[in-house]
Amino acid sequence: MPRLHHLAVIAILGIAGAACARNSPTAPTTGAGVTIVGAVTAPVPAGLQVAAGATSNATQVDGSGHFTLNNLPSGTIDLRFSGPGVNASLVLSNLLANQTVTLAVTVNGTAATLESARRVRGSEEEVEGRVESVTPPDTFIVAGRTVSTGGGTSYTATGQSVAFDTIAVGQRVNVTGQGTSSALVAAKVDILTPVVSGATFVGVIANLSGTRASFQFVVNGIVIRGDDNSAFDPGGQFNEMANGLQIQVTGTVQAGFIHATRLVFISPAVSLNGTVSSRSGTVPQLVLSVAGKTIALTDLTDVMRKGTAQGAMALATGQTVDISGRVRADGTIVAGTINILADTPGGGFWMQATITAASGSCPDVHLTVGGYQVEADVQTVFNTPCGQLMVGDKVEVIGIVRQDLSIMATRIQKI
């Protein structure tokens, strides 16, 4: 009996030891059913794939940037992104069995950056991302998720206890608590990267929209708004604003955004002169090749012809142009201003300008428009009747550049 008792004890201890090994938090559990639902933020590299480490658990990222990986192990996972020009990884740790992780990731070359993450297992929830808005005294939104706080919520920043009013738009935070259908009820809020009023930060412009009087863009996940009171440093102009350029922003915290008080371009300024050797794209967002450089136009690019503001339609191959703009990280020059210096005989011509002189009899009229001599004949299409065109009228002229650099009009209309 003593021997049998001794063997039984050994068996029980062995079973208990195996159970402890299975439940140890330091030992990842395979086949635990972790699900990752991901979104790669634009731009999405073509042919992008994502795999869980070196395993065969991999999938294609669709055209809108979405992917899903199922039945992954708990513990630590190395997400590997690969495709043309892409070889990047993102390490996720402390993954739990039966947890669903929703990610937003930016992928560029060898870098994969976690923009936001939401982890859910039952009612347990954890969210990490940028604060998008704050509603005192107890609510804020982070990475699209409403967070509700209360008397039992603890707040920390760099390891120190703080209060709710420390939370500000633009901060990166980590929140843990209990999830409901309407909100995450926070037990703990950890402020990871505080942003204070009047702070200066640097990042890449994304999602640019608006006009000089009222514009908006995103930098490092933070919504930036500006207006006529937002000052550009000397040498910088609003028409140079473009997605992909690096900028330094100083601003004040508002409800849901940062109001820009000062903007400084970090992307270097450049000027060049040369001949347009190719033109592609759709107006106004054309792409030109000039002096071996790729030139990108935006909705804000100013196109000038002999001092008169034009549209991108005025640009044609063979023209000599002067360009000023900013250089993106990929080497593309984003044009702020393009001045058309000379046209090429036989090339197409488009212009909007004012008639300053007129002679001849319809349809054989001779006009001076924006400093150019414009000739019309019986083949010219007059969208506005020829006899109604007068000095002082602003017109659109479409035609062909002749050898003497005058314009043979194919179409003329008053605008």
JOSUL-V891840 format. One record per helix or strand of 2 or more residues. SS is the DSSP state (H for helix, E for strand). FROM is the first residue (numbers start at 1). LEN is the number of residues. Records with the same first field share a line. If there is no record, write none. Layout:
SS->FROM-LEN + FROM-LEN
//
This chain:
H->2-22 + 164-3 + 238-3 + 312-3 + 386-3
E->34-7 + 49-4 + 58-3 + 66-7 + 75-9 + 86-10 + 100-9 + 111-11 + 124-12 + 139-4 + 145-4 + 154-4 + 160-2 + 172-8 + 184-10 + 200-5 + 206-6 + 214-6 + 222-6 + 231-2 + 246-9 + 257-9 + 269-14 + 285-6 + 293-4 + 302-4 + 308-3 + 320-8 + 333-10 + 348-14 + 364-6 + 372-4 + 381-2 + 394-8 + 407-8
//
